[in-house]
């Protein structure tokens, strides 16, 4: 029987901090896409958002 290894709490917290940084970059292309979408009014009506 194999047991699931779990990292120590300090390592888990560090991994969590690294994970929260993902996707936070704001390149010029991303900023332009955000502005373009905002002009359209944001999220389209009738299409539900994805809930994480």
Biopython code that builds the backbone (N, CA, C, O; Angstrom):
import numpy as np
from Bio.PDB.StructureBuilder import StructureBuilder

atoms = [
    (1, "UNK", "N", (0.839, -1.181, 0.000)),
    (1, "UNK", "CA", (0.000, 0.000, 0.000)),
    (1, "UNK", "C", (0.887, 1.249, 0.000)),
    (1, "UNK", "O", (1.745, 1.416, 0.867)),
    (2, "UNK", "N", (0.665, 2.123, -0.988)),
    (2, "UNK", "CA", (1.450, 3.347, -1.076)),
    (2, "UNK", "C", (0.748, 4.459, -0.307)),
    (2, "UNK", "O", (-0.476, 4.588, -0.354)),
    (3, "UNK", "N", (1.534, 5.254, 0.397)),
    (3, "UNK", "CA", (0.975, 6.407, 1.091)),
    (3, "UNK", "C", (1.299, 7.657, 0.292)),
    (3, "UNK", "O", (2.352, 7.759, -0.337)),
    (4, "UNK", "N", (0.382, 8.594, 0.330)),
    (4, "UNK", "CA", (0.570, 9.844, -0.399)),
    (4, "UNK", "C", (1.490, 10.753, 0.417)),
    (4, "UNK", "O", (1.211, 11.062, 1.576)),
    (5, "UNK", "N", (2.577, 11.170, -0.202)),
    (5, "UNK", "CA", (3.511, 12.071, 0.473)),
    (5, "UNK", "C", (2.997, 13.501, 0.362)),
    (5, "UNK", "O", (2.532, 13.916, -0.700)),
    (6, "UNK", "N", (3.078, 14.232, 1.424)),
    (6, "UNK", "CA", (2.634, 15.619, 1.448)),
    (6, "UNK", "C", (3.805, 16.492, 1.885)),
    (6, "UNK", "O", (4.485, 16.176, 2.861)),
    (7, "UNK", "N", (4.044, 17.600, 1.158)),
    (7, "UNK", "CA", (5.152, 18.471, 1.561)),
    (7, "UNK", "C", (4.840, 19.181, 2.881)),
    (7, "UNK", "O", (3.675, 19.310, 3.257)),
    (8, "UNK", "N", (5.862, 19.633, 3.571)),
    (8, "UNK", "CA", (5.661, 20.356, 4.830)),
    (8, "UNK", "C", (4.836, 21.627, 4.602)),
    (8, "UNK", "O", (4.817, 22.143, 3.484)),
    (9, "UNK", "N", (4.159, 22.141, 5.626)),
    (9, "UNK", "CA", (3.320, 23.338, 5.478)),
    (9, "UNK", "C", (4.050, 24.541, 4.887)),
    (9, "UNK", "O", (3.466, 25.290, 4.104)),
    (10, "UNK", "N", (5.314, 24.735, 5.250)),
    (10, "UNK", "CA", (6.066, 25.879, 4.723)),
    (10, "UNK", "C", (6.244, 25.758, 3.211)),
    (10, "UNK", "O", (6.168, 26.755, 2.494)),
    (11, "UNK", "N", (6.477, 24.554, 2.734)),
    (11, "UNK", "CA", (6.651, 24.334, 1.295)),
    (11, "UNK", "C", (5.314, 24.515, 0.579)),
    (11, "UNK", "O", (5.264, 25.084, -0.512)),
    (12, "UNK", "N", (4.236, 24.035, 1.188)),
    (12, "UNK", "CA", (2.911, 24.201, 0.589)),
    (12, "UNK", "C", (2.552, 25.679, 0.449)),
    (12, "UNK", "O", (1.971, 26.087, -0.557)),
    (13, "UNK", "N", (2.898, 26.479, 1.458)),
    (13, "UNK", "CA", (2.633, 27.918, 1.407)),
    (13, "UNK", "C", (3.449, 28.569, 0.294)),
    (13, "UNK", "O", (2.947, 29.427, -0.432)),
    (14, "UNK", "N", (4.701, 28.158, 0.163)),
    (14, "UNK", "CA", (5.565, 28.697, -0.883)),
    (14, "UNK", "C", (5.018, 28.351, -2.270)),
    (14, "UNK", "O", (4.983, 29.206, -3.155)),
    (15, "UNK", "N", (4.591, 27.093, -2.458)),
    (15, "UNK", "CA", (3.987, 26.687, -3.734)),
    (15, "UNK", "C", (2.735, 27.507, -4.026)),
    (15, "UNK", "O", (2.488, 27.883, -5.172)),
    (16, "UNK", "N", (1.955, 27.780, -3.000)),
    (16, "UNK", "CA", (0.739, 28.565, -3.159)),
    (16, "UNK", "C", (1.062, 29.977, -3.634)),
    (16, "UNK", "O", (0.385, 30.510, -4.513)),
    (17, "UNK", "N", (2.094, 30.581, -3.057)),
    (17, "UNK", "CA", (2.500, 31.928, -3.456)),
    (17, "UNK", "C", (2.972, 31.953, -4.907)),
    (17, "UNK", "O", (2.667, 32.892, -5.641)),
    (18, "UNK", "N", (3.711, 30.931, -5.323)),
    (18, "UNK", "CA", (4.186, 30.846, -6.705)),
    (18, "UNK", "C", (2.994, 30.706, -7.655)),
    (18, "UNK", "O", (2.950, 31.348, -8.704)),
    (19, "UNK", "N", (2.038, 29.868, -7.282)),
    (19, "UNK", "CA", (0.872, 29.642, -8.121)),
    (19, "UNK", "C", (0.025, 30.887, -8.311)),
    (19, "UNK", "O", (-0.556, 31.087, -9.378)),
    (20, "UNK", "N", (-0.049, 31.722, -7.291)),
    (20, "UNK", "CA", (-0.855, 32.946, -7.384)),
    (20, "UNK", "C", (-0.247, 33.962, -8.348)),
    (20, "UNK", "O", (-0.947, 34.858, -8.821)),
    (21, "UNK", "N", (1.036, 33.835, -8.642)),
    (21, "UNK", "CA", (1.697, 34.757, -9.562)),
    (21, "UNK", "C", (1.381, 34.434, -11.020)),
    (21, "UNK", "O", (1.553, 35.287, -11.890)),
    (22, "UNK", "N", (0.927, 33.232, -11.293)),
    (22, "UNK", "CA", (0.651, 32.814, -12.664)),
    (22, "UNK", "C", (-0.441, 33.640, -13.315)),
    (22, "UNK", "O", (-1.486, 33.881, -12.710)),
    (23, "UNK", "N", (-0.207, 34.076, -14.545)),
    (23, "UNK", "CA", (-1.211, 34.810, -15.305)),
    (23, "UNK", "C", (-1.344, 36.275, -14.938)),
    (23, "UNK", "O", (-2.276, 36.935, -15.398)),
    (24, "UNK", "N", (-0.450, 36.800, -14.132)),
    (24, "UNK", "CA", (-0.567, 38.192, -13.710)),
    (24, "UNK", "C", (0.198, 39.157, -14.611)),
    (24, "UNK", "O", (0.201, 40.361, -14.356)),
    (25, "UNK", "N", (0.842, 38.654, -15.655)),
    (25, "UNK", "CA", (1.606, 39.546, -16.514)),
    (25, "UNK", "C", (0.653, 40.428, -17.313)),
    (25, "UNK", "O", (-0.433, 39.992, -17.695)),
    (26, "UNK", "N", (1.057, 41.647, -17.560)),
    (26, "UNK", "CA", (0.242, 42.589, -18.329)),
    (26, "UNK", "C", (1.065, 43.090, -19.510)),
    (26, "UNK", "O", (1.654, 44.169, -19.449)),
    (27, "UNK", "N", (1.102, 42.304, -20.585)),
    (27, "UNK", "CA", (1.831, 42.710, -21.769)),
    (27, "UNK", "C", (1.015, 43.763, -22.524)),
    (27, "UNK", "O", (-0.187, 43.887, -22.289)),
    (28, "UNK", "N", (1.645, 44.523, -23.424)),
    (28, "UNK", "CA", (0.897, 45.507, -24.212)),
    (28, "UNK", "C", (-0.253, 44.866, -25.002)),
    (28, "UNK", "O", (-1.321, 45.462, -25.143)),
    (29, "UNK", "N", (-0.030, 43.660, -25.512)),
    (29, "UNK", "CA", (-1.087, 42.990, -26.268)),
    (29, "UNK", "C", (-2.269, 42.636, -25.365)),
    (29, "UNK", "O", (-3.426, 42.764, -25.767)),
    (30, "UNK", "N", (-1.968, 42.189, -24.140)),
    (30, "UNK", "CA", (-3.035, 41.831, -23.201)),
    (30, "UNK", "C", (-3.819, 43.080, -22.786)),
    (30, "UNK", "O", (-5.046, 43.037, -22.697)),
    (31, "UNK", "N", (-3.116, 44.195, -22.531)),
    (31, "UNK", "CA", (-3.785, 45.429, -22.161)),
    (31, "UNK", "C", (-4.684, 45.930, -23.294)),
    (31, "UNK", "O", (-5.775, 46.441, -23.041)),
    (32, "UNK", "N", (-4.227, 45.784, -24.549)),
    (32, "UNK", "CA", (-5.038, 46.196, -25.691)),
    (32, "UNK", "C", (-6.299, 45.340, -25.798)),
    (32, "UNK", "O", (-7.375, 45.854, -26.103)),
    (33, "UNK", "N", (-6.168, 44.032, -25.547)),
    (33, "UNK", "CA", (-7.329, 43.141, -25.607)),
    (33, "UNK", "C", (-8.328, 43.484, -24.508)),
    (33, "UNK", "O", (-9.537, 43.428, -24.731)),
    (34, "UNK", "N", (-7.837, 43.837, -23.331)),
    (34, "UNK", "CA", (-8.717, 44.216, -22.223)),
    (34, "UNK", "C", (-9.500, 45.483, -22.588)),
    (34, "UNK", "O", (-10.710, 45.556, -22.371)),
    (35, "UNK", "N", (-8.808, 46.467, -23.138)),
    (35, "UNK", "CA", (-9.461, 47.721, -23.520)),
    (35, "UNK", "C", (-10.500, 47.488, -24.619)),
    (35, "UNK", "O", (-11.585, 48.067, -24.584)),
    (36, "UNK", "N", (-10.165, 46.646, -25.586)),
    (36, "UNK", "CA", (-11.089, 46.344, -26.685)),
    (36, "UNK", "C", (-12.343, 45.649, -26.147)),
    (36, "UNK", "O", (-13.456, 45.977, -26.559)),
    (37, "UNK", "N", (-12.172, 44.709, -25.246)),
    (37, "UNK", "CA", (-13.307, 43.996, -24.677)),
    (37, "UNK", "C", (-14.163, 44.929, -23.813)),
    (37, "UNK", "O", (-15.388, 44.807, -23.797)),
    (38, "UNK", "N", (-13.526, 45.854, -23.100)),
    (38, "UNK", "CA", (-14.267, 46.787, -22.249)),
    (38, "UNK", "C", (-15.168, 47.684, -23.095)),
    (38, "UNK", "O", (-16.270, 48.028, -22.667)),
    (39, "UNK", "N", (-14.717, 48.061, -24.278)),
    (39, "UNK", "CA", (-15.536, 48.897, -25.166)),
    (39, "UNK", "C", (-16.782, 48.163, -25.633)),
    (39, "UNK", "O", (-17.795, 48.792, -25.939)),
    (40, "UNK", "N", (-16.720, 46.845, -25.689)),
    (40, "UNK", "CA", (-17.863, 46.037, -26.102)),
    (40, "UNK", "C", (-18.852, 45.831, -24.955)),
    (40, "UNK", "O", (-19.963, 45.351, -25.178)),
    (41, "UNK", "N", (-18.465, 46.184, -23.748)),
    (41, "UNK", "CA", (-19.370, 46.034, -22.619)),
    (41, "UNK", "C", (-19.031, 44.879, -21.708)),
    (41, "UNK", "O", (-19.824, 44.556, -20.823)),
    (42, "UNK", "N", (-17.901, 44.249, -21.882)),
    (42, "UNK", "CA", (-17.497, 43.169, -20.981)),
    (42, "UNK", "C", (-18.041, 41.819, -21.382)),
    (42, "UNK", "O", (-18.092, 41.489, -22.567)),
    (43, "UNK", "N", (-18.447, 41.037, -20.399)),
    (43, "UNK", "CA", (-18.901, 39.664, -20.627)),
    (43, "UNK", "C", (-20.226, 39.662, -21.370)),
    (43, "UNK", "O", (-21.119, 40.438, -21.030)),
    (44, "UNK", "N", (-20.376, 38.794, -22.394)),
    (44, "UNK", "CA", (-21.633, 38.785, -23.157)),
    (44, "UNK", "C", (-22.820, 38.285, -22.321)),
    (44, "UNK", "O", (-22.682, 37.397, -21.480)),
    (45, "UNK", "N", (-23.975, 38.879, -22.579)),
    (45, "UNK", "CA", (-25.197, 38.492, -21.875)),
    (45, "UNK", "C", (-25.648, 37.120, -22.370)),
    (45, "UNK", "O", (-25.475, 36.788, -23.542)),
    (46, "UNK", "N", (-26.218, 36.337, -21.480)),
    (46, "UNK", "CA", (-26.749, 35.031, -21.859)),
    (46, "UNK", "C", (-25.727, 33.917, -21.824)),
    (46, "UNK", "O", (-26.086, 32.754, -22.006)),
    (47, "UNK", "N", (-24.481, 34.231, -21.598)),
    (47, "UNK", "CA", (-23.447, 33.211, -21.523)),
    (47, "UNK", "C", (-22.860, 33.232, -20.114)),
    (47, "UNK", "O", (-22.203, 34.205, -19.744)),
    (48, "UNK", "N", (-23.077, 32.198, -19.329)),
    (48, "UNK", "CA", (-22.612, 32.238, -17.943)),
    (48, "UNK", "C", (-21.089, 32.210, -17.841)),
    (48, "UNK", "O", (-20.404, 31.617, -18.675)),
    (49, "UNK", "N", (-20.584, 32.859, -16.809)),
    (49, "UNK", "CA", (-19.145, 32.833, -16.539)),
    (49, "UNK", "C", (-18.753, 31.481, -15.985)),
    (49, "UNK", "O", (-19.566, 30.775, -15.389)),
    (50, "UNK", "N", (-17.496, 31.131, -16.190)),
    (50, "UNK", "CA", (-16.963, 29.907, -15.607)),
    (50, "UNK", "C", (-16.650, 30.178, -14.139)),
    (50, "UNK", "O", (-15.983, 31.160, -13.811)),
    (51, "UNK", "N", (-17.126, 29.321, -13.272)),
    (51, "UNK", "CA", (-16.870, 29.475, -11.843)),
    (51, "UNK", "C", (-15.699, 28.568, -11.474)),
    (51, "UNK", "O", (-15.760, 27.356, -11.682)),
    (52, "UNK", "N", (-14.621, 29.162, -10.920)),
    (52, "UNK", "CA", (-13.441, 28.335, -10.607)),
    (52, "UNK", "C", (-13.693, 27.353, -9.492)),
    (52, "UNK", "O", (-12.797, 26.595, -9.122)),
]
sb = StructureBuilder()
sb.init_structure("model")
sb.init_model(0)
sb.init_chain("A")
sb.init_seg("    ")
for serial, (resi, resn, name, xyz) in enumerate(atoms, 1):
    if name == "N":
        sb.init_residue(resn, " ", resi, " ")
    sb.init_atom(name, np.array(xyz, "f"), 0.0, 1.0, " ", f" {name:<3s}", serial, name[0])
structure = sb.get_structure()
